[in-house]
């Protein structure tokens, strides 16, 4: 049963020593109750209290990280059912599945495509997360070796214990995920996972069977458990995922408090697979395995994931500074905008695609858009002038021209007052009109 902040506070030393990083023990207790910090931050908690608090302080969804030579995929550690309640913390890991009976050259081709794929999305590099290798009657060791010859992305290995065991010896993984422990093989799979210190995915047909199986695996000494509902369709997956996550968060039901593995790769067609994957990303899938990889489907899934796992209360920002577009010279204009990433990339992409050289001054506005920042007092003449000086813009241009966003025309006179000697222009309201403005007005 979850303890309240006051109940936790009564078990703490109540010295207000601040060594945990909080001003009072009560503040720390409230964070513990909300599952936002770990008990280990308190250096003076007694062993007796630690024993009583360890269960209450544990996150409702166990955090598990798959690691491999610097690459890692975080999962679990969630505390909210819906992102508007707080936020989601561990983005869904996307894995491409290959089979051990495929030709080695085909395996290499698929894995290379995943390993080399990176796409820039508003300044964030989006990538696939790992590879799943499934035994299907071929040479499992050779398949894993072929994968590792190309990439060190984290691995999920799928098969019976006798197929998986020979492939584990040469791997130097920090943390693997083995799959699946079932009612028929859980003892052997648990022993293999425990010996290898790997995470173990448990698969069952019903929630009741899943609970029984996770409890057996945990009792066998495996703590890093991932649950995998046997359902593959939209309705079955949604029901199983939602039930498990709701029980973990709302009832603190530890037997279901684990990351969730979904396998859209079992869909009948690539198109259906993409739909199943999108649902798994949106509804609690921690690891998602697909059988097909193509840029035209990888990109929208990655963008969907990024949008869902971005803090809705914290705008995506770019670093303030003076940016160059198309190798500008000292006579080219200085366009001004805020450090809201979508605003920045909208202006940059329009000017860049038009082949026009310009300087882009990105001001510190706490990640707000132009109108929002102006209304909040975060984009004004004083701040613009301060950043012109902070980034030594005058040293880069000989013709001192600033172009303000059209929505903030009211600032032009104030900016001229703050920056004597500068010519201040008011540009268009929309980024799409900036190239035309530059060609017709900035001549």
Secondary structure as GFF3:
##gff-version 3
##sequence-region A 1 443
A	DSSP	alpha_helix	5	11	.	.	.	ID=ss1
A	DSSP	alpha_helix	25	33	.	.	.	ID=ss2
A	DSSP	three_ten_helix	39	41	.	.	.	ID=ss3
A	DSSP	alpha_helix	47	57	.	.	.	ID=ss4
A	DSSP	beta_strand	64	68	.	.	.	ID=ss5
A	DSSP	beta_strand	71	75	.	.	.	ID=ss6
A	DSSP	beta_strand	93	99	.	.	.	ID=ss7
A	DSSP	alpha_helix	104	115	.	.	.	ID=ss8
A	DSSP	beta_strand	119	121	.	.	.	ID=ss9
A	DSSP	beta_strand	124	126	.	.	.	ID=ss10
A	DSSP	beta_strand	130	134	.	.	.	ID=ss11
A	DSSP	alpha_helix	140	148	.	.	.	ID=ss12
A	DSSP	beta_strand	154	158	.	.	.	ID=ss13
A	DSSP	alpha_helix	161	168	.	.	.	ID=ss14
A	DSSP	beta_strand	177	181	.	.	.	ID=ss15
A	DSSP	alpha_helix	186	196	.	.	.	ID=ss16
A	DSSP	beta_strand	199	204	.	.	.	ID=ss17
A	DSSP	alpha_helix	207	219	.	.	.	ID=ss18
A	DSSP	beta_strand	225	229	.	.	.	ID=ss19
A	DSSP	alpha_helix	234	250	.	.	.	ID=ss20
A	DSSP	three_ten_helix	254	256	.	.	.	ID=ss21
A	DSSP	beta_strand	259	262	.	.	.	ID=ss22
A	DSSP	three_ten_helix	264	266	.	.	.	ID=ss23
A	DSSP	alpha_helix	270	282	.	.	.	ID=ss24
A	DSSP	beta_strand	287	290	.	.	.	ID=ss25
A	DSSP	alpha_helix	295	308	.	.	.	ID=ss26
A	DSSP	beta_strand	321	325	.	.	.	ID=ss27
A	DSSP	beta_strand	334	338	.	.	.	ID=ss28
A	DSSP	alpha_helix	341	353	.	.	.	ID=ss29
A	DSSP	beta_strand	358	363	.	.	.	ID=ss30
A	DSSP	alpha_helix	370	375	.	.	.	ID=ss31
A	DSSP	alpha_helix	381	390	.	.	.	ID=ss32
A	DSSP	three_ten_helix	393	395	.	.	.	ID=ss33
A	DSSP	beta_strand	401	404	.	.	.	ID=ss34
A	DSSP	three_ten_helix	406	411	.	.	.	ID=ss35
A	DSSP	alpha_helix	412	418	.	.	.	ID=ss36
A	DSSP	beta_strand	423	426	.	.	.	ID=ss37
A	DSSP	three_ten_helix	431	433	.	.	.	ID=ss38
A	DSSP	alpha_helix	434	440	.	.	.	ID=ss39
###
